[in-house]
Amino acid sequence: MAAAMLRAVRLQRLRGPPWPWRPPLGPGAARRGLASGGAQPGPTAPMAAVSPSPPLMGQDPPAMGPSPPLVGQEPSLMAPTPSLMGQDPVAMGQDPVAMGQDPLAMGLAPQAMGQGPPEVRLEELGLGAFTPVGLVQNFLQYLHLDLGLPWWGAIAAGTLCVRVALLPLLVRAQREAALLALHTPRLQQLSKSLAQARRGSDQREVTRAYTELVGYQRRHNLNPLRGFLVPLIQTPVFVSFFLALQKMAAAPVPGLQWGGLAWFPDLTAPDPFYVLPVLVTASMCLVLELGAETGVSSPGAGAMRQVLRLLPLLCLPFVLHFPTAIFTYWLTSNSFSLLHTALLRVPALRSRLGLPPHAGGTGGGPKEKGVVARLKQEWREAQALQQGEQRQWRLRHHLDMAAKGPLRQTFANNPLAPPTPPPPPPSPPKRPWKDTLG
């Protein structure tokens, strides 16, 4: 009995299935069939046009579900995807990456999936070395990846951290500048006396004027070179930030391309409306005018300051096409300078930090000259000073010049030259009319 049943099953397998098997058609499969030009089963369509060919001999058709994949095909490629069936994998709570599908090939943006763009480490782009520029890049990457700040926030926060770290040095430099501003009138008088003494030929007067100037500086603990302390520290910091952000924008770091704010979403591109360059130029003019880096507001303190007033306007055409990442740092730094300048104008805060009272500008002095007049005056003074120094040098080295140089004539006539014969007496004038008349 068992042998007969086994023989019947084996014969049925050879004959094939008793029904015309076909895979179930879902809504997505029906749409694919119409799109590919195939016939859709209907009342007028024959069954053979829709039903696939029967399976090969010796194969069992599946009871339910799609047909088995052919040899050499992966099952994941044959399975119908939820997106092709008219379903959204994000709405179904499924992750396309976990399902082995590419979100970009499915037409889904990373923001629509609720995930951010892929973050790339700076080491993979060849950035973030152990140099001043690389340390700035690593610090900005730490603020962005570890603390979760957006790129524009990481740049602004990094700028504020560095400026706050340099704040004690800045306060000390402002204390020295304010102290020097109180003694500037007397120092100018002593410097003018020294310049007048150098124009003359009296070396004792030059020594006396120089000794008086140095003694005054020592008594009041003044050193003009301390005013260069802040630029000497802040210039390398500015250059490091500038080069770091420029290299990150040129790489480019993928996060910078959508890490901006408001009208500048791309930090690697220039400002499309040129708002940031104008704001940076205006803030730089205010920093130079108010003396934010020195703490002394003296608009007429020489021709150099008046030239610096025009410097931001002259540089504006050359910085228009900088990446907005650089302008983000620059504007944050200038805003910090203006803020701490406004705070240091409070008398209570100045006294607590040991700063002298704010004296403001030099409005009580004489009327200042224009830029061209001051340049001409300084040029004349420089020429007079150079002539005085040359005269002093010739007086000190006149013997060496006489020994090494050509002989100079120090007498009216050369005694070694042969005497010249006396000139002949002048002949009487000819009077032909007298000789003729007798």
C-alpha positions in Angstrom: 0.0 0.0 0.0 2.8 2.4 0.9 4.7 1.4 -2.3 1.6 2.2 -4.4 1.1 5.6 -2.8 4.8 6.5 -3.3 4.5 5.5 -6.9 1.4 7.7 -7.4 3.2 10.7 -5.9 6.2 10.1 -8.0 4.0 9.9 -11.2 2.2 13.2 -10.2 5.6 14.9 -9.9 6.5 13.8 -13.4 3.2 15.0 -14.9 3.4 18.4 -13.2 0.8 20.4 -11.1 -2.9 19.8 -11.8 -3.5 23.6 -11.8 -1.9 26.4 -13.8 0.2 28.0 -11.0 1.0 31.7 -11.1 2.4 34.0 -8.4 0.0 36.3 -6.6 -0.3 39.7 -8.1 -0.3 42.6 -5.6 -1.1 46.2 -6.5 2.5 47.0 -7.1 3.0 44.0 -9.3 -0.1 44.8 -11.3 1.3 48.3 -12.0 4.6 46.9 -13.0 2.9 44.5 -15.4 1.0 47.4 -17.1 4.1 49.6 -17.2 6.2 46.8 -18.8 3.6 46.3 -21.5 2.4 42.9 -20.3 -1.3 41.9 -20.5 -3.4 42.1 -17.4 -5.8 39.3 -16.7 -9.3 40.2 -17.4 -12.5 38.8 -18.8 -11.3 39.0 -22.4 -7.6 38.0 -21.8 -6.7 34.4 -22.2 -5.3 32.6 -19.2 -2.1 31.6 -21.0 -1.1 35.2 -21.6 -0.9 35.9 -17.9 0.1 32.7 -16.3 3.7 31.8 -16.3 5.1 28.7 -17.8 4.8 25.6 -15.6 7.8 24.7 -13.5 10.4 22.3 -14.7 10.1 18.6 -14.2 10.9 17.5 -10.8 10.2 20.8 -9.0 7.4 21.4 -6.6 5.6 24.7 -6.9 5.4 26.7 -3.7 2.1 26.6 -2.0 2.1 30.4 -1.4 4.3 33.4 -2.0 6.5 34.4 -4.9 8.3 32.1 -7.2 11.7 30.8 -6.1 14.7 32.7 -7.4 16.6 31.3 -10.3 20.1 30.0 -10.0 22.7 32.7 -9.5 20.2 35.3 -8.2 20.1 36.6 -4.7 16.8 36.3 -2.9 16.9 39.9 -1.7 16.9 41.1 -5.4 13.8 39.1 -6.2 11.8 40.1 -3.2 9.4 43.0 -3.7 10.5 46.0 -1.8 8.1 48.1 0.2 8.8 51.2 -1.8 7.8 49.4 -5.1 4.6 48.2 -3.5 3.5 51.8 -2.8 4.5 51.8 0.8 6.9 54.1 2.7 9.5 52.3 4.7 9.9 55.3 7.0 6.1 55.4 7.7 6.2 51.6 8.4 8.9 52.0 11.0 11.5 50.2 9.0 15.1 51.2 8.3 16.0 50.9 4.6 19.7 50.6 5.5 19.0 47.7 7.7 16.9 46.1 4.9 19.9 46.2 2.6 18.5 49.1 0.4 20.2 52.4 -0.5 18.1 55.4 0.7 19.5 57.6 -2.1 18.6 55.1 -4.8 15.1 54.9 -3.4 14.8 58.7 -3.6 14.8 59.4 0.1 16.8 62.3 1.4 18.7 61.8 4.7 16.7 64.6 6.3 13.4 62.9 5.3 14.6 59.7 7.0 15.1 61.6 10.3 18.9 61.1 10.1 21.6 63.6 9.5 24.2 63.5 6.7 27.1 61.1 7.1 29.8 62.7 9.1 33.4 62.4 8.0 36.4 62.7 10.3 39.0 65.2 9.5 41.7 62.5 9.5 40.0 60.9 6.5 40.4 64.2 4.6 44.0 64.7 5.5 43.2 67.5 8.0 43.7 67.9 11.8 47.4 67.4 12.0 49.5 68.4 15.1 50.1 72.0 14.0 48.5 75.2 15.1 46.1 75.0 12.1 45.4 71.3 12.8 44.8 71.9 16.5 42.1 74.5 15.6 40.5 72.1 13.2 40.5 69.3 15.9 39.0 71.7 18.4 36.2 72.7 16.0 35.5 69.0 15.2 35.3 68.2 19.0 32.7 71.0 19.4 30.7 69.7 16.5 30.8 65.9 16.9 31.3 65.4 20.6 29.2 68.4 21.9 26.6 68.2 19.1 26.9 71.9 18.0 26.2 72.8 14.4 29.1 73.9 12.4 28.3 77.6 12.6 27.8 77.2 16.3 31.1 75.3 16.7 33.0 78.1 14.9 31.3 80.8 17.0 31.9 78.9 20.2 35.5 78.1 19.4 36.1 81.8 18.7 34.6 82.8 22.0 36.6 80.2 23.9 39.9 81.4 22.4 39.1 85.1 23.0 38.1 84.4 26.6 41.3 82.5 27.2 43.3 85.6 25.9 41.2 88.0 27.9 43.7 88.4 30.8 46.5 89.2 28.4 44.2 91.7 26.7 43.3 93.4 30.0 47.0 93.7 30.9 47.8 95.2 27.5 45.0 97.7 27.9 46.3 98.7 31.3 49.7 99.4 29.8 48.1 101.4 26.9 45.9 103.4 29.2 48.9 104.2 31.4 50.9 105.2 28.4 48.1 107.4 27.1 48.2 109.5 30.4 51.9 110.3 29.8 51.7 110.7 26.0 51.9 114.6 26.0 55.1 114.7 28.1 56.6 111.9 26.0 55.9 113.8 22.8 57.6 116.9 24.2 60.7 115.0 25.2 60.8 113.2 21.8 60.5 116.5 20.0 63.4 117.9 22.0 65.5 114.9 21.2 64.8 115.3 17.5 65.8 119.0 17.5 69.0 118.1 19.3 69.9 115.5 16.7 69.5 118.1 14.0 72.2 120.3 15.5 75.9 119.6 15.9 76.1 119.6 19.7 76.5 116.0 20.9 76.1 117.0 24.5 72.6 118.3 23.8 71.7 115.0 22.2 72.9 113.1 25.2 71.1 115.3 27.6 67.8 115.0 25.7 68.1 111.2 25.4 68.9 110.8 29.1 65.9 112.9 30.1 63.5 110.8 27.9 64.8 107.5 29.2 64.8 108.7 32.8 61.1 109.8 32.5 60.1 106.3 31.1 61.9 104.5 33.9 60.4 106.7 36.7 56.9 106.0 35.5 57.5 102.4 34.4 56.6 103.0 30.7 57.6 100.8 27.8 56.1 101.6 24.4 57.0 98.1 23.1 54.3 96.6 25.4 51.7 98.0 23.1 52.7 95.3 20.5 52.0 92.5 22.9 48.3 92.0 21.8 49.0 92.1 18.0 51.9 89.7 18.6 49.6 87.1 20.2 46.3 87.7 18.3 47.9 87.7 14.8 49.0 84.0 14.9 45.6 83.1 16.3 43.8 84.9 13.5 46.0 83.3 10.9 45.5 79.8 12.3 41.7 80.1 12.3 41.8 81.6 8.8 43.9 78.8 7.3 42.0 76.1 9.2 38.6 77.2 8.0 39.9 77.9 4.5 41.3 74.3 4.2 38.1 72.8 5.7 36.0 74.7 3.1 38.3 73.7 0.2 38.4 70.0 1.1 35.4 70.3 1.6 34.2 68.9 4.9 30.7 67.4 4.1 29.1 68.9 7.2 30.1 72.4 6.3 28.0 72.3 3.1 24.7 72.3 5.1 26.0 73.6 8.5 25.2 77.3 8.0 22.5 79.5 9.3 19.7 81.6 7.8 20.6 82.9 4.3 24.1 81.2 4.2 23.4 77.4 4.7 26.6 76.5 2.9 29.7 77.5 4.9 32.0 76.6 2.0 30.5 79.1 -0.4 30.6 82.9 -0.4 27.8 84.9 1.0 25.2 85.2 -1.8 23.9 88.6 -0.6 27.3 90.0 0.6 25.8 90.8 4.0 28.6 89.2 6.1 31.4 91.0 4.3 29.7 94.3 4.9 29.1 93.5 8.6 32.7 92.4 9.0 34.0 95.6 7.4 31.8 97.8 9.6 32.7 96.1 12.8 36.4 96.3 11.9 36.1 100.1 11.4 34.4 100.4 14.8 37.2 98.3 16.4 39.9 100.5 15.0 38.0 103.7 15.7 37.2 102.9 19.4 40.6 101.3 20.1 39.0 98.0 21.1 42.3 96.2 21.1 44.2 98.8 23.0 41.5 100.4 25.2 42.4 103.9 24.1 40.2 106.0 21.9 42.4 108.5 20.1 41.2 109.1 16.6 43.9 111.8 15.9 46.9 109.8 17.3 48.9 110.1 14.2 48.7 109.5 10.5 49.0 105.8 10.9 45.7 105.5 12.6 44.0 107.6 9.9 45.5 105.3 7.3 44.2 102.3 9.2 40.7 103.8 9.0 40.7 103.3 5.3 42.3 99.8 5.4 39.0 97.8 5.9 37.3 99.6 3.0 40.3 98.9 0.8 40.3 95.3 1.7 36.5 94.8 1.1 36.7 94.0 -2.6 39.4 91.3 -1.9 37.4 89.5 0.8 34.0 89.4 -0.8 34.4 85.8 -2.1 35.8 84.3 1.1 33.8 81.3 2.4 31.2 82.2 4.9 32.9 80.0 7.5 35.7 82.6 7.7 33.2 85.5 8.0 31.5 83.6 10.8 34.7 83.5 12.8 35.7 87.1 11.9 32.3 88.6 12.8 32.2 86.7 16.1 35.7 88.0 17.0 34.9 91.6 16.2 31.6 91.4 18.1 33.6 90.1 21.2 36.0 93.0 20.9 33.2 95.6 20.7 31.4 93.9 23.7 34.4 93.9 26.0 35.2 97.5 25.0 31.7 98.5 26.0 32.1 96.7 29.3 35.5 98.2 30.1 34.0 101.7 29.8 32.1 101.0 33.1 34.0 102.9 35.8 33.3 100.3 38.5 34.6 97.5 36.3 37.7 99.5 35.4 38.6 100.2 39.0 38.1 96.5 39.9 40.5 95.4 37.1 43.1 98.0 38.1 42.6 100.2 35.0 42.9 104.0 35.1 39.8 106.0 34.5 38.8 106.2 30.9 40.0 109.5 29.4 38.3 109.3 26.0 39.8 111.1 23.1 42.1 114.0 22.9 39.4 116.6 22.3 41.0 119.3 24.5 44.2 119.5 22.5 45.0 121.7 19.5 43.2 121.1 16.2 44.6 118.2 14.4 46.0 118.5 10.9 44.8 116.5 7.9 46.4 113.2 6.8 48.4 114.8 3.9 49.6 117.7 6.1 50.8 115.3 8.8 52.5 113.1 6.3 54.4 116.1 4.8 55.4 117.3 8.3 56.7 113.9 9.3 58.6 113.5 6.0 60.3 116.9 6.6 61.2 115.9 10.2 62.6 112.6 9.0 64.7 114.4 6.3 66.1 116.9 8.9 66.9 114.1 11.3 68.7 112.2 8.6 70.8 115.3 7.7 71.6 115.8 11.3 72.8 112.3 11.7 74.9 112.5 8.6 76.5 115.7 9.9 77.3 114.0 13.2 78.8 111.0 11.4 81.0 113.2 9.2 82.3 115.1 12.3 83.2 111.8 14.0 84.9 110.3 10.9 86.4 113.3 9.2 90.0 112.0 9.7 89.2 108.6 8.3 87.5 110.2 5.3 90.6 112.4 4.7 93.0 109.5 4.9 91.0 107.1 2.7 89.3 109.4 0.2 90.8 111.6 -2.5 92.8 114.6 -1.6 90.8 117.7 -1.2 92.1 121.2 -2.0 92.4 123.3 1.1 94.2 126.3 -0.4 93.4 128.9 -3.0 96.4 128.3 -5.4 98.5 125.2 -6.0 102.1 125.9 -4.7 103.6 123.1 -6.8 102.3 124.4 -10.1 104.8 126.5 -12.3 104.2 130.3 -12.1 102.2 131.6 -14.9 103.7 134.5 -16.9 102.1 137.9 -16.4 99.7 138.8 -19.0 100.9 141.2 -21.7 99.9 144.8 -21.4 96.9 145.7 -23.3 97.5 147.4 -26.7 96.2 150.9 -27.2 93.0 151.1 -29.1 93.4 151.7 -32.8 92.2 155.1 -34.1 92.5 155.1 -37.9 90.7 158.4 -38.3 93.4 160.1 -36.1 96.3 158.6 -38.2 94.7 159.8 -41.4 94.0 163.3 -40.3 97.3 163.7 -38.4 
